[in-house]
Amino acid sequence: MNIDSLIPENIKHLKPYVAGRTIAEVMEVYRPTRISKLASNENRMGFSPVAAHAIAEASKYIQDYPDPVSQKLRKKLSGLHAVDEEDIMITAGSESMISVICRTFFKAGENAVTADATFVGFYVQAGVRGVKVKKIPITKNYKFDVDGIIGAAKEGAKLVYIANPNNPTGTYLSKADYIRLIDGVPENVLIIADEAYFEYAGEIEDYPKAMEYRRDNVIILRTFSKAYGLAGLRVGYGIAHPDLITQMTKTRLTFEPTTLAQAAAFAALDDSEFIKKSVERVVKGREQLYRFFDEHDVQYVKSISNSVLMICDDDASAVKFTQSMLEQGVILRRTQAFGLPNCIRITIGTEEDMQHFEQSYLNITEEIYS
Ligand SMILES: Cc1ncc(COP(=O)(O)O)c(C=O)c1O
């Protein structure tokens, strides 16, 4: 069989996802005294006990298919956001929403615009659909080039993807920039406003909450994978004009998210104390990391999300640093797939995780300079 002849060109060009090292693998290979997994922007504080209880209850019903329209969760979210239930679609993580959007609105060969250093999941899902993605270089301050994106959107693009705050840079579009973007992009071009890190950013004065600036062509994405700590369950959602949602219901997979995911997300929404504590930890951890980096002359990008981007001198130093830290039990993410090969993304973890990071950093630099 000639497998090659079966694979469409756009799939041939995609690279399979390379998963980070698991805790078990790192333990087996390097036997560190502690492992701190700071590679995937998960919530290192865990998840709400209220959600844990809901999962236990819901597990009594897993012989049945999940509710295909996540009715209870949708109703609760519609109240929370003061929108109609018809404006909301719930999927297995927000990456699944991105996939649904690409499946629904694109034919192969059509155009999308985004930045050259943003969430890799968008590049992949657009690539799967055969979409040509124009990646506008980020500015020297690691921010989106709003005018560049608007200009490209006017040249026959069908969709603009923006993560705000952005991953992996942790930077954000200010209110003025966001308004300029949504006003500047033609109204028949869709915009994805991906707010995966909303909970960390929501209190920042100049951060534009996309819900406060709704437009018919804007699809807002949120997730339970970050501050809510439910990444392993896979639940996220989109808020958009009901006519867009109606079209997307045609291409989504019927039975997602799972029963457990729906129940956990529903319950987690009640535990605002857990979110507050998680956000406080990240804010404190970020400040501490900035101080540490300043003391050691490390370059980094200031962030309003749950990770900080460290800038290395070159790609080779980034590879070496990530590997040396791994050997110390600190799992980090190099950001070459996101378009930044000389950078490393560090998720803000617990106090112990961050002490482990600092101590390991000192051990490594001692090794290098002694
Ligand atoms: C900006 C952004 N959007 C979406 C996602 C996907 O999140 P999930 O599919 O877990 O909801 C991520 C995950 O890292 C992200 O960083």
The ligand as an ORCA input file, in Angstrom:
! r2SCAN-3c Opt
* xyz 0 1
  C      -4.711     30.533     24.086
  C      -5.209     29.137     24.274
  N      -6.373     28.788     23.742
  C      -6.866     27.566     23.874
  C      -6.176     26.597     24.571
  C      -6.754     25.217     24.638
  O      -7.309     24.963     25.858
  P      -8.348     23.797     26.077
  O      -8.541     23.074     24.783
  O      -7.745     22.940     27.118
  O      -9.597     24.489     26.513
  C      -4.950     26.894     25.148
  C      -4.193     25.873     25.871
  O      -3.061     25.990     26.204
  C      -4.450     28.204     25.000
  O      -3.275     28.555     25.508
*
